[in-house]
Amino acid sequence: MATTSNNTPAHASHAYLFKNGYGMIVKTFEFPSNNKTNGQCIELMDPPSNPVHGTFWIQSLSNKTSITSIRTKKTKKNVDKECFSVEDLVEANVGENVEILVADDVRQTKEWITGKIKSVKRFQELSDDEDTNPAMPSGPVVHSFPGHHTISSRLPSSNFHSSHNKSGDLVLFETADNGLLGLTLTSIKSIRGATLKTTYPHKISKNCLSIDYKNDSGSNDTGLMKYLTYGITWAPSYNLVLLNSNDPSTKRLRLSSKAVILNDIENMTVDNLFCIVGFPNISKFASVIDPIISGDDVKTFLNSLTQCETTHSRGHGHSIMSNSIMTQQMAMPPMSSNISIPDNTSQDVNVDDLHLYEFKNILLQKKERLMLPIFDVEIPYKDIYHCKINSLQSEYMHSGYGEKKPFEEVWHSVEFENITNFVLTTAPIIITKGDQEQQFIGQDTLTYTSKGLTAFVNLTKALDVQIQAEENVVNTNPKRFTFRRTNYQSDNIEGKISVVNYKTETIVVVVNLSLTGKITNHSVAPKKDVMKTNENTVNEQHDIRWEINVKPKQTLDITYNKIYNRSV
C-alpha cells in the first residue's frame, strides 16, 4: 500500500468565528491518485489538538475517492533542531572538517585538534520516543474549557540530551594525518570551523491520522477536514462620533465598527473568514474533545460525556452558548424617505438566524491579535431624553399606591436608524464629539439591532429633565373571583407620569413603561403598546412607549388608568 505523509494543512478555505471562544475551521487537502487495487494511505501529521466531540470530520468532496478507515498512529519524522550546546554542535557537524578543543582531565591540559568528525555513538538512544506534538496525548492532563475540565492522558516529554549518561557517548574523530581518535563527548570543550552547522537532524515520533482510501480515477481528488474548536474568537466594538454642524436642524454622526480576532490555536491562512453574529447551539458537547484526537481511555471518555450531560441538564450550558444577542430593539419604524443607504460598505451574509461579517484572504498567527475594520459610515440622528419605568416591581403593585416615588433615571441619548448593510451586534461603543476634537462623552453598550431598526446610545444622565411616576388606587371592586385556586379583587388604579423640562429648548422625551394590568385609557396616545398575556396569568402585561415633545420650562403629565387583579 502506497503511503503519503503530509502536514495537516495550515491553509483554511473557511473559518467561522463565534464570540464565545469557539470557531469552525474548514481545511482542504489532496487525495493523490493511484490505480493500484490495494488502495492507498495518506498520513496527516499534527492534527488539531482539541476539536469538539462529534464535529471532527474528514471526507472526500467527490465520489472519485472512497475512504476505507481513519486511524490514529505515530510516525517517525526527521526534523532540524537548533544546537544549544557543544555536544549538539559536534553531532550536527558529523562528516565536516572542524577544529575541536579536547581536554585531558588527568593531565589537566587542553589541545586544539584539526580533522573530521566521523561519527557520534550515543550510549542510549531515546530520540525515537520523543514527541514534541501536544496533540493526541497519552498521559494525564487537564484540558480547560469555560466551566469544564476533561481528563485525557499524556506522558511527560523528556529532553533528549539530558536523558542519558554523556560520559558514555563516543566520538570518532579523524585527524589531519588520517589518525582515528576515539573521544568521549564530554571531553570536547569547544568546536570551530569555517562553515560550522548550527542545526542537526533529529528523528521524532509525530502524532498523525492515517487515512486509508482508494482513488483510481487517474487524477487527484480534494479532501475536506472540518472541526469546531475552542481558542479562537472575535471581539467587536463601535466608535460613535457626534459631528459638528452649523445647522442645528441637521445632525449627523459617524459610526465605525471593527472586529479584533483572537487566535490561540494554530497558524493558518484563511480564504474566507466569517465573524458570526447570532446565538449558536454548541453547548452540549463543547467540553468534550473528539475521541479520535483526545486519546482518552474508555472510562475517561464516558465520564466526560456523563459530566457534559449533567451540566447541560442543569442549564449551565447557557454561559457557553451566550454569544451576541443580549437585547434587541423590537420596534420596527419605517425608514425615512430622505435617508439613503451607504454604498461604500459591503453587506453581511444572512444564514438562517446567524449573520456573518466576511473577510477575504486573512493570515492568522497563533497568539497574534488582528484588527479588521467592518464599516465606517455617516448616519443622521436625533437627540432624545430616554427614561425606562418598570412598574412590574412590587413597590408599584401591592401597597403604597398613594406614595410619590423618587425621580426616575433620565438619559440624554442619541437615536439613529441602522441604515448600514450590517446588523449591529451587542458590543461596547465609545462616544466622542467632533471629528477633530474627539471630546470624550462616554462609553455605552450598543445592543443587537437589525437592519432598518432603531438604536439607542446613552450619552450622559440628563440633570435638567426630571420624570416622576406614581400610581394611586381609585377604588376596589368588592366582588371577588377565583383564578387557579387563588382569590382576587380588582383595583382601579390611576397612574401619572410627570415630565419636567428645565432646559431652554424643546426636547424629545421617550418614556418606556412596563406595567401589569388592563389599560382602560390614557391621556396621551402611545407610539407603541405591546401586550403580553396568556392563560396562566391573571393580569395583562404591557410594554408602552410614549414619544412626546416638551417645551422649555414645561411640565407635561401623562395619565393612564388600569385594572389590576390583586390576590386576597
LOVEXSE-936559 format. One line per 4 residues: number of its first residue (from 1); their letters; for each residue z negated, y, x of C-alpha. Coordinates in nm, 3 decimals. Layout:
NUM	a	Z,Y,X | ...
***
This chain:
1	matt	0.000,0.000,0.000 | 0.102,0.339,0.142 | -0.183,0.589,0.175 | -0.151,0.967,0.195
5	snnt	-0.452,1.183,0.289 | -0.476,1.545,0.179 | -0.749,1.801,0.141 | -0.834,1.891,-0.217
9	paha	-0.606,2.190,-0.273 | -0.754,2.536,-0.225 | -0.481,2.672,-0.449 | -0.563,2.701,-0.820
13	shay	-0.295,2.760,-1.078 | -0.554,2.883,-1.329 | -0.922,2.979,-1.326 | -1.120,3.075,-1.637
17	lfkn	-1.449,3.257,-1.576 | -1.728,3.299,-1.827 | -2.012,3.549,-1.799 | -2.281,3.280,-1.787
21	gygm	-2.210,3.145,-1.437 | -1.955,2.879,-1.532 | -1.585,2.861,-1.457 | -1.300,2.625,-1.538
25	ivkt	-1.080,2.556,-1.235 | -0.731,2.407,-1.265 | -0.552,2.286,-0.948 | -0.228,2.101,-0.880
29	fefp	-0.123,1.860,-0.606 | 0.168,1.626,-0.533 | 0.218,1.257,-0.603 | 0.472,1.154,-0.334
33	snnk	0.749,0.924,-0.448 | 0.761,0.567,-0.319 | 0.982,0.292,-0.455 | 0.761,0.012,-0.324
37	tngq	0.645,-0.215,-0.602 | 0.292,-0.245,-0.466 | 0.215,0.115,-0.554 | 0.064,0.398,-0.354
41	ciel	-0.266,0.563,-0.275 | -0.343,0.928,-0.218 | -0.679,1.041,-0.082 | -0.809,1.384,-0.176
45	mdpp	-1.083,1.484,0.066 | -1.365,1.729,-0.005 | -1.355,1.713,-0.387 | -1.554,1.974,-0.587
49	snpv	-1.928,1.924,-0.547 | -2.071,1.990,-0.895 | -1.825,1.951,-1.183 | -1.990,1.930,-1.524
53	hgtf	-2.009,1.581,-1.673 | -1.700,1.500,-1.878 | -1.495,1.797,-1.755 | -1.360,1.649,-1.429
57	wiqs	-1.010,1.515,-1.488 | -0.718,1.408,-1.268 | -0.387,1.347,-1.443 | -0.012,1.347,-1.392
61	lsnk	0.180,1.627,-1.559 | 0.472,1.398,-1.645 | 0.539,1.037,-1.735 | 0.700,0.968,-1.396
65	tsit	0.361,0.883,-1.245 | 0.106,0.636,-1.373 | -0.248,0.642,-1.232 | -0.400,0.298,-1.188
69	sirt	-0.751,0.394,-1.076 | -0.958,0.662,-0.905 | -1.247,0.562,-0.684 | -1.488,0.739,-0.452
73	kktk	-1.492,0.639,-0.085 | -1.545,0.771,0.264 | -1.256,0.817,0.502 | -1.262,0.893,0.875
77	knvd	-1.108,1.213,0.996 | -1.080,1.386,1.333 | -1.197,1.745,1.332 | -1.221,2.002,1.609
81	kecf	-1.576,2.107,1.689 | -1.689,2.412,1.880 | -1.863,2.348,2.211 | -2.225,2.462,2.215
85	sved	-2.344,2.304,2.543 | -2.225,2.194,2.886 | -2.220,1.837,2.757 | -1.981,1.944,2.480
89	lvea	-1.753,2.117,2.733 | -1.745,1.805,2.952 | -1.637,1.591,2.659 | -1.382,1.849,2.543
93	nvge	-1.211,1.854,2.884 | -1.157,1.481,2.939 | -0.827,1.445,3.131 | -0.842,1.803,3.260
97	nvei	-0.875,1.930,3.618 | -1.203,2.121,3.642 | -1.490,2.210,3.870 | -1.834,2.077,3.787
101	lvad	-2.173,2.167,3.928 | -2.364,1.843,3.995 | -2.741,1.845,4.052 | -2.928,1.584,4.256
105	dvrq	-3.283,1.589,4.125 | -3.412,1.367,4.407 | -3.276,1.585,4.687 | -3.303,1.896,4.476
109	tkew	-2.951,2.006,4.563 | -2.652,2.131,4.365 | -2.286,2.098,4.460 | -1.954,2.208,4.306
113	itgk	-1.701,1.923,4.286 | -1.332,1.959,4.202 | -1.142,1.687,4.020 | -1.050,1.537,3.684
117	iksv	-1.281,1.411,3.408 | -1.159,1.057,3.338 | -1.390,0.964,3.050 | -1.729,1.014,2.885
121	krfq	-1.911,0.697,2.779 | -2.179,0.759,2.519 | -2.489,0.542,2.527 | -2.497,0.536,2.147
125	elsd	-2.206,0.637,1.924 | -2.326,0.775,1.592 | -2.045,1.014,1.511 | -1.874,0.783,1.264
129	dedt	-2.173,0.809,1.033 | -2.189,1.185,1.032 | -2.081,1.357,0.714 | -2.053,1.732,0.702
133	npam	-1.935,1.743,0.343 | -2.210,1.809,0.088 | -2.008,1.664,-0.200 | -2.079,1.317,-0.339
137	psgp	-2.425,1.293,-0.174 | -2.613,0.971,-0.118 | -2.987,1.051,-0.089 | -3.246,1.250,-0.289
141	vvhs	-3.154,1.610,-0.351 | -3.217,1.850,-0.637 | -2.922,2.029,-0.795 | -3.037,2.351,-0.958
145	fpgh	-2.886,2.494,-1.275 | -3.017,2.757,-1.515 | -3.326,2.597,-1.665 | -3.241,2.245,-1.547
149	htis	-3.286,2.015,-1.248 | -3.097,1.693,-1.187 | -3.166,1.441,-0.914 | -2.899,1.276,-0.700
153	srlp	-2.909,1.107,-0.361 | -2.819,1.227,-0.013 | -2.900,1.112,0.337 | -3.009,1.387,0.576
157	ssnf	-2.738,1.484,0.823 | -2.807,1.425,1.190 | -2.697,1.628,1.491 | -2.454,1.429,1.698
161	hssh	-2.574,1.532,2.040 | -2.947,1.513,1.967 | -2.939,1.166,1.813 | -2.927,0.962,2.130
165	nksg	-3.053,0.943,2.489 | -2.834,1.173,2.701 | -2.967,1.024,3.026 | -2.771,0.707,2.947
169	dlvl	-2.437,0.887,2.899 | -2.186,0.809,3.177 | -1.916,1.045,3.302 | -1.633,0.903,3.515
173	feta	-1.504,1.179,3.742 | -1.204,1.150,3.976 | -1.241,1.378,4.278 | -0.960,1.559,4.458
177	dngl	-0.940,1.283,4.725 | -0.898,1.020,4.448 | -1.255,0.903,4.476 | -1.414,0.796,4.146
181	lglt	-1.769,0.909,4.072 | -1.998,0.783,3.803 | -2.232,1.065,3.691 | -2.492,1.095,3.422
185	ltsi	-2.405,1.361,3.169 | -2.735,1.541,3.225 | -2.662,1.580,3.598 | -2.371,1.814,3.525
189	ksir	-2.522,2.164,3.504 | -2.208,2.376,3.474 | -1.832,2.347,3.440 | -1.545,2.585,3.507
193	gatl	-1.167,2.582,3.506 | -0.860,2.799,3.463 | -0.777,2.653,3.119 | -1.115,2.528,3.002
197	ktty	-1.109,2.387,2.647 | -1.386,2.507,2.416 | -1.335,2.263,2.128 | -1.337,1.885,2.120
201	phki	-1.211,1.626,1.870 | -1.483,1.461,1.669 | -1.449,1.179,1.417 | -1.649,1.217,1.098
205	sknc	-1.666,1.044,0.763 | -1.547,1.258,0.474 | -1.603,1.210,0.103 | -1.278,1.162,-0.081
209	lsid	-1.123,1.047,-0.404 | -0.883,0.756,-0.359 | -0.616,0.762,-0.630 | -0.406,0.450,-0.681
213	yknd	-0.084,0.537,-0.859 | 0.279,0.441,-0.900 | 0.571,0.682,-0.882 | 0.907,0.510,-0.843
217	sgsn	1.110,0.800,-0.983 | 1.261,0.888,-0.646 | 1.110,1.239,-0.649 | 0.767,1.387,-0.602
221	dtgl	0.556,1.448,-0.911 | 0.285,1.703,-0.986 | -0.075,1.602,-1.039 | -0.344,1.810,-1.206
225	mkyl	-0.716,1.839,-1.130 | -0.941,2.038,-1.362 | -1.318,2.080,-1.385 | -1.587,2.306,-1.524
229	tygi	-1.838,2.408,-1.260 | -2.140,2.633,-1.213 | -2.144,2.900,-0.944 | -1.856,3.132,-1.030
233	twap	-1.872,3.413,-1.285 | -1.773,3.768,-1.366 | -1.975,4.078,-1.449 | -1.812,4.361,-1.649
237	synl	-1.919,4.724,-1.661 | -1.789,5.051,-1.802 | -1.765,5.412,-1.690 | -1.753,5.689,-1.953
241	vlln	-1.676,6.048,-1.851 | -1.700,6.331,-2.107 | -1.408,6.556,-2.015 | -1.438,6.933,-2.013
245	sndp	-1.229,7.123,-2.268 | -1.179,7.489,-2.354 | -1.112,7.394,-2.715 | -1.435,7.270,-2.882
249	stkr	-1.230,7.107,-3.159 | -1.063,6.876,-2.907 | -1.298,6.633,-2.741 | -1.181,6.357,-2.513
253	lrls	-1.348,6.105,-2.289 | -1.225,5.888,-2.007 | -1.321,5.521,-2.039 | -1.280,5.284,-1.744
257	skav	-1.362,4.916,-1.714 | -1.397,4.682,-1.419 | -1.480,4.318,-1.351 | -1.681,4.203,-1.049
261	ilnd	-1.607,3.841,-0.952 | -1.897,3.643,-0.801 | -1.784,3.325,-0.626 | -2.040,3.092,-0.468
265	ienm	-1.847,2.761,-0.481 | -1.531,2.748,-0.267 | -1.240,2.936,-0.114 | -0.930,2.945,-0.330
269	tvdn	-0.622,3.142,-0.418 | -0.565,3.174,-0.792 | -0.228,3.234,-0.955 | -0.376,3.327,-1.292
273	lfci	-0.739,3.439,-1.312 | -0.887,3.491,-1.659 | -1.218,3.666,-1.729 | -1.327,3.545,-2.071
277	vgfp	-1.497,3.741,-2.348 | -1.646,3.516,-2.612 | -1.906,3.253,-2.686 | -1.820,2.922,-2.514
281	nisk	-1.968,2.595,-2.634 | -2.055,2.445,-2.295 | -2.429,2.396,-2.316 | -2.478,2.030,-2.398
285	fasv	-2.388,1.865,-2.065 | -2.394,2.175,-1.844 | -2.683,2.046,-1.632 | -2.526,1.704,-1.560
289	idpi	-2.283,1.653,-1.271 | -1.991,1.422,-1.341 | -2.096,1.073,-1.221 | -1.783,1.010,-1.014
293	isgd	-1.884,1.305,-0.794 | -2.265,1.311,-0.808 | -2.327,0.968,-0.654 | -2.630,0.924,-0.880
297	dvkt	-2.763,0.576,-0.938 | -2.762,0.444,-1.294 | -3.124,0.533,-1.365 | -3.091,0.890,-1.240
301	flns	-2.771,0.947,-1.433 | -2.915,0.814,-1.759 | -3.235,1.016,-1.711 | -3.031,1.333,-1.666
305	ltqc	-2.843,1.257,-1.989 | -3.171,1.198,-2.172 | -3.314,1.525,-2.043 | -2.994,1.701,-2.142
309	etth	-3.008,1.565,-2.498 | -3.377,1.654,-2.531 | -3.325,2.009,-2.409 | -3.026,2.059,-2.636
313	srgh	-3.211,1.930,-2.943 | -3.494,2.178,-2.879 | -3.246,2.462,-2.885 | -3.290,2.561,-2.522
317	ghsi	-2.918,2.543,-2.464 | -2.872,2.892,-2.604 | -2.958,3.051,-2.270 | -2.664,2.871,-2.112
321	msns	-2.430,2.946,-2.399 | -2.512,3.314,-2.431 | -2.213,3.489,-2.291 | -2.084,3.821,-2.410
325	imtq	-2.131,3.883,-2.781 | -2.474,4.032,-2.840 | -2.395,4.292,-3.102 | -2.077,4.358,-3.291
329	qmam	-1.993,4.663,-3.495 | -1.899,4.532,-3.839 | -1.734,4.847,-3.974 | -1.355,4.846,-3.975
333	ppms	-1.246,5.211,-4.009 | -0.877,5.294,-4.038 | -0.706,5.424,-3.726 | -0.650,5.798,-3.719
337	snis	-0.285,5.890,-3.761 | -0.287,6.128,-3.464 | -0.415,5.870,-3.216 | -0.161,5.683,-3.005
341	ipdn	-0.219,5.354,-2.830 | -0.222,5.398,-2.450 | 0.089,5.246,-2.297 | -0.044,5.224,-1.941
345	tsqd	-0.264,4.920,-1.995 | -0.185,4.554,-2.018 | -0.312,4.352,-2.312 | -0.578,4.087,-2.331
349	vnvd	-0.486,3.737,-2.441 | -0.642,3.609,-2.762 | -0.713,3.234,-2.769 | -0.889,3.149,-3.095
353	dlhl	-1.223,3.338,-3.073 | -1.201,3.393,-2.697 | -1.038,3.696,-2.534 | -0.903,3.675,-2.181
357	yefk	-0.862,3.952,-1.924 | -0.581,3.830,-1.699 | -0.529,3.896,-1.326 | -0.247,3.765,-1.107
361	nill	-0.249,3.624,-0.751 | -0.616,3.664,-0.662 | -0.777,3.547,-0.336 | -1.138,3.433,-0.384
365	qkke	-1.352,3.366,-0.078 | -1.678,3.177,-0.103 | -1.981,3.413,-0.115 | -1.744,3.708,-0.147
369	rlml	-1.767,3.968,-0.422 | -1.445,4.112,-0.562 | -1.399,4.413,-0.792 | -1.093,4.421,-1.019
373	pifd	-1.007,4.717,-1.246 | -0.928,4.632,-1.610 | -0.824,4.961,-1.771 | -0.862,5.339,-1.740
377	veip	-0.772,5.546,-2.049 | -0.847,5.874,-2.225 | -0.977,5.849,-2.582 | -1.066,6.110,-2.848
381	ykdi	-1.431,6.110,-2.952 | -1.675,6.295,-3.171 | -2.042,6.382,-3.126 | -2.277,6.228,-3.376
385	yhck	-2.652,6.205,-3.420 | -2.741,5.848,-3.491 | -3.056,5.704,-3.648 | -3.141,5.344,-3.740
389	insl	-3.412,5.288,-4.000 | -3.538,4.940,-4.073 | -3.735,4.927,-4.397 | -3.736,4.548,-4.379
393	qsey	-4.051,4.584,-4.171 | -4.375,4.510,-4.353 | -4.504,4.867,-4.314 | -4.240,4.981,-4.561
397	mhsg	-4.259,4.692,-4.801 | -4.600,4.584,-4.916 | -4.855,4.864,-4.901 | -4.900,5.233,-4.841
401	ygek	-4.580,5.336,-5.014 | -4.706,5.693,-5.052 | -4.784,5.727,-4.685 | -4.550,5.957,-4.497
405	kpfe	-4.400,5.792,-4.195 | -4.359,5.934,-3.843 | -4.030,6.082,-3.734 | -3.756,5.829,-3.670
409	evwh	-3.581,5.799,-3.335 | -3.259,6.001,-3.330 | -2.998,5.967,-3.058 | -2.721,6.205,-2.963
413	svef	-2.427,5.963,-2.936 | -2.055,5.960,-2.893 | -1.839,5.769,-3.137 | -1.489,5.657,-3.050
417	enit	-1.238,5.403,-3.170 | -1.135,5.123,-2.940 | -0.768,5.213,-2.910 | -0.724,5.017,-2.587
421	nfvl	-0.536,4.688,-2.575 | -0.861,4.506,-2.498 | -1.173,4.401,-2.679 | -1.480,4.570,-2.534
425	ttap	-1.738,4.319,-2.420 | -2.113,4.369,-2.403 | -2.186,4.534,-2.069 | -2.368,4.828,-1.908
429	iiit	-2.199,5.166,-1.932 | -2.272,5.479,-1.727 | -2.214,5.820,-1.887 | -2.131,6.133,-1.688
433	kgdq	-1.985,6.473,-1.777 | -1.695,6.648,-1.606 | -1.415,6.478,-1.415 | -1.506,6.674,-1.102
437	eqqf	-1.878,6.737,-1.150 | -1.972,6.386,-1.269 | -2.305,6.517,-1.403 | -2.525,6.220,-1.485
441	igqd	-2.607,6.186,-1.855 | -2.747,5.835,-1.883 | -2.678,5.464,-1.899 | -2.650,5.254,-2.211
445	tlty	-2.520,4.916,-2.326 | -2.173,4.907,-2.475 | -2.167,4.631,-2.735 | -1.884,4.399,-2.829
449	tskg	-1.613,4.598,-3.006 | -1.286,4.452,-3.131 | -0.961,4.641,-3.100 | -0.944,4.913,-3.366
453	ltaf	-1.318,4.921,-3.438 | -1.569,5.198,-3.371 | -1.800,5.200,-3.072 | -2.121,5.399,-3.026
457	vnlt	-2.271,5.500,-2.693 | -2.611,5.672,-2.684 | -2.635,5.975,-2.457 | -2.981,6.131,-2.497
461	kald	-3.260,6.149,-2.753 | -3.198,6.435,-2.995 | -3.513,6.650,-2.999 | -3.358,6.919,-3.223
465	vqiq	-3.277,6.675,-3.503 | -3.564,6.520,-3.697 | -3.544,6.243,-3.955 | -3.829,6.116,-4.171
469	aeen	-3.819,5.821,-4.411 | -4.065,5.730,-4.682 | -4.087,5.505,-4.988 | -4.313,5.551,-5.290
473	vvnt	-4.389,5.318,-5.579 | -4.296,5.497,-5.902 | -4.415,5.223,-6.138 | -4.464,4.848,-6.158
477	npkr	-4.329,4.623,-6.430 | -4.634,4.434,-6.565 | -4.420,4.138,-6.658 | -4.440,3.860,-6.403
481	ftfr	-4.185,3.592,-6.321 | -4.180,3.278,-6.110 | -3.933,3.205,-5.834 | -3.964,2.886,-5.630
485	rtny	-4.324,2.832,-5.742 | -4.428,3.186,-5.647 | -4.523,3.461,-5.895 | -4.360,3.802,-5.857
489	qsdn	-4.381,4.152,-6.005 | -4.107,4.415,-5.979 | -4.189,4.754,-5.824 | -3.969,5.054,-5.894
493	iegk	-3.956,5.238,-5.561 | -3.819,5.578,-5.474 | -3.707,5.632,-5.117 | -3.631,5.955,-4.939
497	isvv	-3.475,6.027,-4.600 | -3.517,6.387,-4.484 | -3.281,6.518,-4.215 | -3.365,6.849,-4.043
501	nykt	-3.115,7.020,-3.810 | -3.282,7.275,-3.580 | -2.962,7.330,-3.384 | -2.737,7.636,-3.415
505	etiv	-2.427,7.435,-3.505 | -2.317,7.198,-3.777 | -2.367,6.837,-3.674 | -2.262,6.496,-3.799
509	vvvn	-2.558,6.267,-3.869 | -2.515,5.893,-3.915 | -2.806,5.712,-4.079 | -2.814,5.333,-4.086
513	lslt	-3.074,5.193,-4.326 | -3.167,4.826,-4.359 | -3.372,4.761,-4.672 | -3.477,4.487,-4.913
517	gkit	-3.448,4.529,-5.289 | -3.189,4.602,-5.555 | -3.043,4.954,-5.520 | -3.018,5.129,-5.858
521	nhsv	-2.895,5.475,-5.749 | -2.868,5.715,-5.454 | -2.817,6.091,-5.426 | -2.555,6.068,-5.151
525	apkk	-2.284,5.804,-5.169 | -2.300,5.583,-4.861 | -1.998,5.531,-4.641 | -2.083,5.162,-4.629
529	dvmk	-2.316,4.931,-4.821 | -2.315,4.567,-4.715 | -2.524,4.350,-4.946 | -2.657,4.011,-4.840
533	tnen	-2.808,3.773,-5.092 | -2.839,3.401,-5.153 | -3.006,3.165,-5.396 | -3.309,3.118,-5.171
537	tvne	-3.417,3.484,-5.160 | -3.577,3.679,-5.442 | -3.459,4.019,-5.313 | -3.124,4.153,-5.207
541	qhdi	-3.081,4.286,-4.854 | -2.869,4.593,-4.782 | -2.723,4.747,-4.468 | -2.637,5.102,-4.571
545	rwei	-2.462,5.369,-4.364 | -2.455,5.737,-4.453 | -2.245,5.987,-4.262 | -2.335,6.347,-4.351
549	nvkp	-2.266,6.697,-4.221 | -2.582,6.903,-4.174 | -2.554,7.279,-4.128 | -2.760,7.479,-3.877
553	kqtl	-3.129,7.505,-3.969 | -3.063,7.299,-4.283 | -3.286,7.029,-4.433 | -3.094,6.765,-4.625
557	dity	-3.257,6.489,-4.832 | -3.105,6.153,-4.916 | -3.283,5.982,-5.204 | -3.241,5.637,-5.349
561	nkiy	-3.413,5.407,-5.597 | -3.459,5.036,-5.567 | -3.633,4.748,-5.742 | -3.840,4.535,-5.510
565	nrsv	-3.982,4.199,-5.621 | -4.331,4.164,-5.475 | -4.529,3.839,-5.467 | -4.863,3.848,-5.653
***
